[in-house]
Amino acid sequence: MAKKQETAGTVKVTQTGSPIRRKKDQRATLVGLGLNKMHKTVELTDTPEVRGMIKKVQHMVSVEG
């Protein structure tokens, strides 16, 4: 049961869009999230900062959790 509590504070983010022809700050946001290739998935801590980064590039990522 302790494992569920640990994973409850995480979010899986998958890059679904290409950063080609996007603004530099959006590319930098993807790199900040740990995404640099199409269809790469990372598991991040669910914090307001991470949620803000996801919102900035929401058209290029899909979110689970």
Residue frames as a rotation matrix with the C-alpha (Angstrom) as fourth column:
MET 1
0.564 0.826 0.000 0.00
0.826 -0.564 0.000 0.00
0.000 0.000 -1.000 0.00
ALA 2
0.280 -0.538 -0.795 2.90
0.248 -0.759 0.602 2.36
-0.927 -0.366 -0.079 0.61
LYS 3
-0.683 -0.566 0.461 3.86
0.556 0.006 0.831 2.04
-0.474 0.824 0.311 -3.06
LYS 4
0.064 0.794 0.605 0.49
0.959 -0.216 0.183 3.47
0.276 0.569 -0.775 -4.17
GLN 5
0.767 0.204 -0.608 1.04
0.463 -0.833 0.304 6.55
-0.444 -0.515 -0.733 -2.04
GLU 6
-0.220 -0.927 -0.303 4.43
0.233 -0.352 0.907 7.12
-0.947 0.128 0.294 -3.65
THR 7
-0.761 -0.087 0.643 3.09
0.638 0.075 0.766 6.85
-0.115 0.993 -0.001 -7.21
ALA 8
0.320 0.946 -0.056 0.05
0.928 -0.325 -0.182 9.02
-0.190 0.006 -0.982 -6.44
GLY 9
0.541 -0.176 -0.823 2.32
0.075 -0.964 0.256 12.08
-0.838 -0.200 -0.508 -6.58
THR 10
-0.618 -0.785 0.039 3.66
0.074 -0.009 0.997 11.34
-0.782 0.620 0.064 -10.04
VAL 11
0.579 0.729 -0.365 2.54
-0.318 -0.210 -0.924 12.01
-0.751 0.651 0.111 -13.58
LYS 12
-0.178 -0.599 0.781 3.59
0.616 0.551 0.563 10.30
-0.768 0.581 0.271 -16.82
VAL 13
0.451 0.224 -0.864 4.28
-0.411 -0.807 -0.424 12.64
-0.792 0.546 -0.272 -19.72
THR 14
0.004 -0.386 0.922 4.80
0.712 0.649 0.269 11.42
-0.703 0.655 0.277 -23.29
GLN 15
-0.453 -0.223 -0.863 6.02
-0.373 -0.832 0.410 13.61
-0.810 0.508 0.294 -26.13
THR 16
0.120 0.603 0.789 3.60
0.610 0.582 -0.538 13.32
-0.783 0.546 -0.298 -29.05
GLY 17
0.962 0.245 0.121 4.51
0.250 -0.613 -0.749 16.38
-0.109 0.751 -0.651 -31.09
SER 18
0.172 -0.944 0.281 7.68
0.954 0.089 -0.287 17.57
0.247 0.318 0.916 -32.75
PRO 19
0.327 -0.119 -0.938 9.48
0.519 -0.806 0.284 20.69
-0.790 -0.580 -0.201 -31.52
ILE 20
-0.631 -0.543 0.554 10.44
0.750 -0.248 0.613 21.56
-0.196 0.802 0.564 -35.09
ARG 21
-0.532 0.343 0.774 9.26
0.322 -0.764 0.559 25.10
0.783 0.547 0.296 -36.02
ARG 22
0.607 0.646 -0.464 8.30
0.694 -0.146 0.705 25.83
0.387 -0.749 -0.537 -32.41
LYS 23
0.707 -0.320 0.631 9.50
-0.416 -0.910 0.005 28.69
0.573 -0.266 -0.776 -30.26
LYS 24
-0.263 -0.937 -0.232 12.79
-0.215 0.291 -0.932 28.28
0.941 -0.195 -0.278 -28.41
ASP 25
-0.531 0.075 0.844 11.12
-0.843 -0.147 -0.517 28.50
0.085 -0.986 0.142 -25.02
GLN 26
0.624 0.775 0.099 8.81
-0.777 0.629 -0.025 25.60
-0.081 -0.061 0.995 -25.89
ARG 27
0.473 -0.565 -0.676 11.78
-0.116 0.721 -0.683 23.49
0.874 0.401 0.275 -26.96
ALA 28
-0.576 -0.734 0.359 13.56
-0.408 -0.122 -0.905 24.38
0.708 -0.668 -0.229 -23.72
THR 29
-0.025 0.666 0.745 10.47
-0.995 0.059 -0.086 23.41
-0.101 -0.743 0.661 -21.74
LEU 30
0.836 0.289 -0.467 10.45
-0.396 0.906 -0.148 19.96
0.380 0.308 0.872 -23.36
VAL 31
-0.028 -0.932 -0.362 14.11
0.013 0.361 -0.932 19.52
1.000 -0.031 0.002 -22.46
GLY 32
-0.563 -0.132 0.816 13.34
-0.732 -0.379 -0.566 20.68
0.384 -0.916 0.117 -18.92
LEU 33
0.457 0.799 0.392 10.70
-0.879 0.473 0.062 17.98
-0.136 -0.373 0.918 -18.68
GLY 34
-0.263 -0.648 0.714 13.26
-0.435 0.740 0.512 15.40
-0.861 -0.176 -0.477 -19.82
LEU 35
0.560 0.524 0.642 11.74
0.385 0.521 -0.762 14.96
-0.734 0.673 0.090 -23.28
ASN 36
-0.150 -0.650 -0.745 13.90
-0.527 -0.586 0.616 15.18
-0.837 0.485 -0.254 -26.37
LYS 37
-0.975 -0.124 -0.184 12.54
-0.222 0.507 0.833 12.54
-0.010 0.853 -0.522 -28.76
MET 38
-0.192 0.956 -0.220 9.13
-0.860 -0.056 0.508 11.65
0.474 0.287 0.833 -30.11
HIS 39
0.532 0.624 -0.572 7.18
-0.269 0.765 0.585 9.08
0.803 -0.158 0.575 -28.06
LYS 40
-0.603 -0.724 -0.334 9.58
0.208 0.262 -0.942 9.27
0.770 -0.638 -0.008 -25.11
THR 41
0.577 0.817 0.010 7.85
0.113 -0.092 0.989 8.91
0.809 -0.570 -0.145 -21.75
VAL 42
-0.682 -0.728 0.070 9.07
0.042 -0.134 -0.990 10.24
0.730 -0.672 0.122 -18.41
GLU 43
0.361 0.739 -0.569 7.58
0.716 0.171 0.677 9.97
0.598 -0.652 -0.467 -14.94
LEU 44
-0.559 -0.525 0.642 7.74
0.111 -0.814 -0.570 13.24
0.822 -0.247 0.514 -13.01
THR 45
-0.701 0.305 -0.645 6.69
0.674 -0.011 -0.738 14.41
-0.232 -0.952 -0.198 -9.57
ASP 46
0.037 0.826 0.563 3.32
0.806 -0.358 0.472 16.12
0.591 0.436 -0.678 -9.72
THR 47
-0.393 -0.218 -0.894 4.12
0.733 -0.662 -0.161 19.67
-0.556 -0.718 0.419 -8.60
PRO 48
0.627 0.652 -0.427 2.70
0.296 -0.706 -0.643 23.04
-0.721 0.277 -0.636 -9.64
GLU 49
-0.040 -0.737 -0.675 5.94
-0.601 -0.522 0.605 23.80
-0.798 0.430 -0.422 -11.48
VAL 50
-0.863 -0.259 0.435 5.73
0.111 0.742 0.661 20.62
-0.494 0.618 -0.612 -13.55
ARG 51
0.024 0.957 0.290 2.03
0.810 0.152 -0.567 21.23
-0.586 0.249 -0.771 -14.24
GLY 52
0.524 0.120 -0.843 2.88
-0.162 -0.958 -0.238 24.71
-0.836 0.262 -0.483 -15.51
MET 53
-0.537 -0.783 -0.314 5.53
-0.549 0.042 0.835 23.33
-0.640 0.621 -0.453 -17.84
ILE 54
-0.675 0.371 0.637 3.08
0.567 0.814 0.128 20.71
-0.471 0.448 -0.760 -19.13
LYS 55
0.388 0.891 -0.236 0.47
0.537 -0.427 -0.727 23.41
-0.749 0.155 -0.644 -19.77
LYS 56
0.120 -0.434 -0.893 2.98
-0.506 -0.800 0.321 25.43
-0.854 0.413 -0.316 -21.79
VAL 57
-0.713 -0.437 -0.548 3.59
-0.695 0.335 0.636 22.53
-0.094 0.835 -0.543 -24.20
GLN 58
-0.237 0.703 0.671 0.22
-0.332 0.590 -0.736 20.78
-0.913 -0.397 0.094 -23.87
HIS 59
0.675 0.490 -0.552 -0.13
-0.650 0.039 -0.759 20.64
-0.350 0.871 0.345 -27.66
MET 60
0.121 -0.728 -0.675 3.02
-0.786 0.345 -0.514 18.48
0.607 0.593 -0.530 -27.89
VAL 61
-0.889 -0.447 0.093 2.55
-0.397 0.656 -0.642 16.07
0.226 -0.608 -0.761 -24.97
SER 62
0.227 0.923 -0.310 0.04
-0.242 0.362 0.900 13.62
0.943 -0.129 0.306 -23.55
VAL 63
-0.574 -0.367 0.732 -0.38
-0.742 -0.144 -0.655 13.18
0.345 -0.919 -0.190 -19.80
GLU 64
0.156 0.573 -0.805 -1.38
0.112 0.799 0.591 10.15
0.981 -0.182 0.060 -17.73
GLY 65
-0.106 -0.174 -0.979 -2.03
0.896 0.411 -0.170 10.13
0.432 -0.895 0.112 -14.02
